[in-house]
Amino acid sequence: MCRWIAYSGSPVLLSRILFEPAHNLIDQSLHSRMGVETTNGDGFGIGWYVPHARTPAVLRDTGPAWSNRNLREVATHVTSGLFFAHIRATTGTAVQQTNCHPFRWGRWLWMHNGAIAEHPRLRRDLALAVDPALYPDIEGSTDSELMFFLALTLGLEHDPPDAVARMAGLIEETGERHGVAHPLQMTVAVADGTRLWAFRYSSQRASRSLYYSTEVDALRALHPDVTFLRDLSDDTRLVVSEPLGDLPGAWNEVPESTYGVVEPGHDALHDFQPLRPARTG
């Protein structure tokens, strides 16, 4: 599958998160401890927000993250208070730039780890559910991007948790009509430039790993000698596919069938359940 990081908080150089931790995302691209694959080398991407820009910036490439000079160059010169990073292990679709995460639409960023089971069998029905006005903006062939545009169709701009729940419900209902027992596996991050949402769910209730960082003030109390923590605001949070290091007390597992929201001055966890489409006739 894939590994990803979502960061929200004090503006930092991207390299502080992507390269400096002991088990950083680059290390995970070669030595993942919790992913389905140990190596995630089928492309990478980063997306970041900066003040006054209309849309987030995105850098994506098809090569492995561990050898990309442009990634290191950008990460050591760009500062952001809200950014995504993703390393890809394809589940069958082509290794091409348009299939690398994160995906962008307007102010929105989206990235995913997991799969729609038997995606080729379900793809036509799901694609027909995308708003015709949005459909031309789909660039690649992944289930992940299709999930994004289904969520946009179902109201992501107005109520992200409700839209993702409806997206998940539509995929499960479609899968079951085609005889797919467990249609959906997902950890998803989505952001609008101010807020970050992260979802952990699977039809089997056995989802891919996902963790969130402990409150910064609590970490300072536990580890007063860690200088990096002194520069972070109390509302800084990371959500990650697997912990970036072994600092005691730093990481907490996101519970099964849960989503979290992170915004300035507030964060919370909530139960997550798919919403099935209303039956007609």
C-alpha positions as MATLAB code, in Angstrom:
seq = 'MCRWIAYSGSPVLLSRILFEPAHNLIDQSLHSRMGVETTNGDGFGIGWYVPHARTPAVLRDTGPAWSNRNLREVATHVTSGLFFAHIRATTGTAVQQTNCHPFRWGRWLWMHNGAIAEHPRLRRDLALAVDPALYPDIEGSTDSELMFFLALTLGLEHDPPDAVARMAGLIEETGERHGVAHPLQMTVAVADGTRLWAFRYSSQRASRSLYYSTEVDALRALHPDVTFLRDLSDDTRLVVSEPLGDLPGAWNEVPESTYGVVEPGHDALHDFQPLRPARTG';
ca = [
       0.000    0.000    0.000;
       1.343    3.481    0.873;
       2.627    5.616    3.747;
       1.706    9.224    4.447;
       2.123   12.204    6.792;
      -0.222   15.128    7.421;
       1.131   18.090    9.429;
      -0.790   21.016   10.934;
       0.684   23.612   13.275;
       3.605   25.984   13.569;
       5.179   26.723   10.184;
       8.270   24.537    9.764;
      10.672   23.607    7.026;
       9.265   20.499    5.379;
      12.647   18.811    5.801;
      12.283   18.934    9.609;
       9.441   16.417    9.298;
      10.295   14.574    6.080;
      14.020   13.959    6.598;
      15.110   14.530   10.190;
      13.098   12.090   12.391;
      14.680    8.676   12.964;
      11.942    6.800   11.095;
      11.076    9.576    8.673;
       8.983    9.137    5.552;
      12.067    8.606    3.401;
      13.196    5.804    5.707;
       9.665    4.376    5.567;
       9.842    4.323    1.767;
      12.610    1.742    2.146;
      11.880    0.157    5.527;
       8.190    0.414    6.389;
       7.417   -1.445    9.616;
       3.616   -1.457    9.445;
       2.722   -1.314    5.759;
       1.642   -4.185    3.558;
       4.918   -3.725    1.645;
       8.281   -2.938    3.178;
       9.257   -0.806    0.171;
       7.132    2.058   -1.150;
       8.899    3.180   -4.309;
       6.166    3.734   -6.911;
       6.197    7.514   -6.713;
       5.755   10.218   -4.107;
       4.151   13.577   -3.623;
       4.002   16.561   -1.309;
       1.361   19.259   -1.097;
       1.625   22.401    1.000;
      -0.251   25.588    1.795;
       1.295   29.049    1.993;
      -0.392   32.336    2.961;
      -2.230   34.288    0.265;
      -1.978   31.566   -2.414;
      -5.290   30.589   -3.999;
      -4.406   26.890   -4.128;
      -1.898   24.607   -2.406;
       1.321   23.751   -4.199;
       1.887   20.161   -5.287;
       5.069   18.324   -6.275;
       4.696   14.752   -7.531;
       7.022   12.335   -9.280;
       7.046    8.680  -10.308;
      10.449    7.750   -8.942;
      11.215    6.665   -5.380;
      11.386    9.367   -2.731;
      14.726    8.202   -1.357;
      16.722    9.261   -4.447;
      14.868   12.376   -5.593;
      17.055   15.480   -5.417;
      14.176   17.821   -6.186;
      12.267   16.607   -3.137;
      15.200   17.349   -0.851;
      15.790   20.709   -2.531;
      12.180   21.803   -2.064;
      11.881   20.398    1.458;
      14.928   22.320    2.700;
      13.621   25.652    1.339;
       9.844   25.563    1.825;
       8.114   26.431    5.107;
       4.469   25.596    5.745;
       2.049   25.199    8.627;
      -0.139   22.672    6.789;
       1.255   20.076    4.425;
       0.868   16.506    3.172;
       3.487   13.978    2.098;
       2.839   10.579    0.531;
       4.917    7.654   -0.732;
       3.183    5.224   -3.045;
       3.099    1.462   -3.455;
       0.718    0.812   -6.305;
      -2.157   -1.644   -5.956;
      -2.213   -2.236   -9.694;
      -2.680    1.078  -11.483;
       0.104    2.581  -13.563;
       3.145    4.291  -12.096;
       2.620    7.752  -13.542;
       2.614   11.301  -12.218;
      -1.161   11.690  -12.349;
      -1.539    8.645  -10.092;
       0.727   10.036   -7.357;
      -0.780   11.600   -4.242;
      -1.758   14.079   -2.933;
      -4.555   15.004   -5.300;
      -5.647   18.637   -5.554;
      -8.905   20.335   -6.476;
      -9.167   24.042   -5.775;
      -8.210   24.590   -2.132;
      -8.514   20.890   -1.317;
      -5.816   18.245   -0.868;
      -6.531   14.509   -0.566;
      -4.366   11.440   -0.016;
      -5.177    7.816    0.722;
      -3.695    4.509    1.802;
      -5.729    1.405    1.069;
      -7.833    0.238   -1.845;
     -11.246   -0.283   -3.319;
     -11.354   -4.068   -3.601;
     -11.718   -5.272   -7.198;
     -11.593   -1.687   -8.378;
     -11.701   -2.555  -12.111;
     -15.068   -4.288  -11.622;
     -16.548   -1.356   -9.681;
     -14.883    1.525  -11.494;
     -17.540    2.134  -14.149;
     -20.453    2.305  -11.715;
     -18.498    4.540   -9.333;
     -17.264    6.834  -12.101;
     -20.849    7.338  -13.281;
     -21.700    8.617   -9.785;
     -19.206   11.509  -10.103;
     -20.766   14.887  -10.858;
     -20.445   15.407  -14.657;
     -19.084   18.911  -13.990;
     -16.235   17.422  -11.944;
     -15.488   14.362  -14.056;
     -13.202   16.137  -16.590;
     -10.844   17.074  -13.722;
      -9.993   13.421  -12.978;
      -6.488   13.009  -14.417;
      -5.362    9.540  -13.372;
      -6.656    5.989  -13.017;
      -6.419    5.289   -9.284;
      -9.201    4.316   -6.935;
      -7.840    6.987   -4.568;
      -8.509    9.873   -6.955;
     -11.935    8.445   -7.779;
     -12.742    8.404   -4.056;
     -11.749   12.081   -3.860;
     -14.072   13.087   -6.676;
     -16.910   11.023   -5.256;
     -16.451   12.872   -1.954;
     -16.450   16.210   -3.797;
     -19.633   15.153   -5.573;
     -21.243   14.244   -2.242;
     -20.531   17.576   -0.520;
     -16.898   17.608    0.628;
     -16.705   21.402    0.383;
     -19.600   21.826    2.836;
     -19.309   18.893    5.280;
     -16.212   16.702    4.874;
     -17.132   13.991    7.432;
     -20.602   13.581    5.932;
     -19.226   13.521    2.372;
     -16.573   10.905    3.196;
     -19.201    8.809    5.012;
     -21.450    8.973    1.932;
     -18.521    8.136   -0.328;
     -17.663    5.096    1.806;
     -21.306    4.010    1.884;
     -21.624    4.297   -1.888;
     -18.488    2.186   -2.426;
     -19.704   -0.490   -0.024;
     -23.172   -0.578   -1.579;
     -21.680   -0.782   -5.084;
     -19.241   -3.484   -4.040;
     -21.925   -5.611   -2.473;
     -24.049   -5.380   -5.627;
     -21.076   -6.842   -7.504;
     -20.468   -9.584   -4.940;
     -17.402   -7.996   -3.332;
     -17.475   -8.967    0.344;
     -15.239   -6.235    1.785;
     -15.121   -3.387   -0.726;
     -13.226   -0.643    1.103;
      -9.936   -0.209    2.937;
      -8.880    3.359    3.733;
      -6.925    5.778    5.751;
      -7.594    9.187    4.219;
      -6.342   12.717    4.888;
      -8.104   15.758    3.467;
      -7.490   19.472    4.050;
      -8.912   22.812    2.925;
      -6.012   25.073    3.892;
      -7.203   25.704    7.450;
      -8.534   22.392    8.715;
      -7.299   18.809    8.440;
      -9.449   15.689    8.638;
      -8.130   12.130    8.885;
     -10.224    8.948    8.570;
      -9.504    5.322    9.466;
     -12.024    2.767    8.251;
     -12.354   -0.558    6.426;
     -15.263   -2.816    5.554;
     -13.538   -5.612    7.501;
     -12.985   -3.354   10.531;
      -9.285   -4.174   10.207;
      -7.885   -0.933    8.818;
      -4.361    0.057    7.878;
      -2.293    1.663   10.632;
      -2.798    5.325   11.567;
      -1.407    7.411   14.448;
      -1.656   10.952   15.765;
       0.846   12.889   17.847;
       0.397   13.671   21.532;
      -0.334   17.256   22.609;
       2.846   19.305   22.443;
       2.625   20.670   25.997;
       2.401   17.108   27.335;
       5.396   16.089   25.249;
       7.425   19.039   26.549;
       6.698   17.896   30.100;
       7.745   14.326   29.246;
      10.834   15.336   27.263;
      12.138   18.773   28.325;
      15.478   18.053   26.634;
      13.985   17.724   23.117;
      14.704   21.172   21.670;
      12.510   20.741   18.580;
       9.391   20.770   20.772;
      10.178   24.275   22.073;
       9.522   25.792   18.653;
       6.078   24.235   18.143;
       2.733   25.723   19.094;
       0.531   23.780   21.482;
      -1.941   22.974   18.696;
       0.645   21.387   16.385;
      -0.377   17.873   15.309;
       0.886   15.159   13.009;
      -1.174   12.302   11.634;
       0.959    9.495   10.204;
       0.674    6.002    8.771;
       3.324    4.890   11.229;
       5.274    6.681   13.967;
       8.278    8.748   12.908;
      10.371    7.585   15.849;
      10.381    5.886   19.222;
      10.005    8.902   21.528;
       8.015    7.514   24.485;
       4.502    8.895   24.757;
       4.644   10.685   21.405;
       2.212    8.601   19.363;
      -1.338    7.345   19.773;
      -3.193    4.909   17.532;
      -6.296    6.276   15.829;
      -9.096    3.881   16.850;
     -10.823    1.730   14.281;
     -13.785    3.401   12.486;
     -12.793    6.891   13.636;
     -12.082   10.259   12.113;
     -10.244   13.217   13.587;
     -10.347   16.919   12.842;
      -7.456   19.321   13.488;
      -7.910   23.088   13.258;
      -6.321   26.073   14.998;
      -7.055   25.821   18.707;
      -9.066   22.614   18.497;
      -8.825   18.927   17.653;
     -11.131   15.994   18.337;
     -11.840   12.358   17.477;
     -15.280   11.128   16.399;
     -16.882    7.820   15.453;
     -17.074    7.149   11.735;
     -19.631    5.008    9.920;
     -20.482    4.897    6.203;
     -23.804    6.319    5.045;
     -25.509    4.176    2.422;
     -27.295    5.823   -0.526;
     -31.017    6.296   -0.064;
     -32.960    3.621   -1.939;
     -35.427    4.775   -4.557;
     -38.522    3.057   -5.957;
];
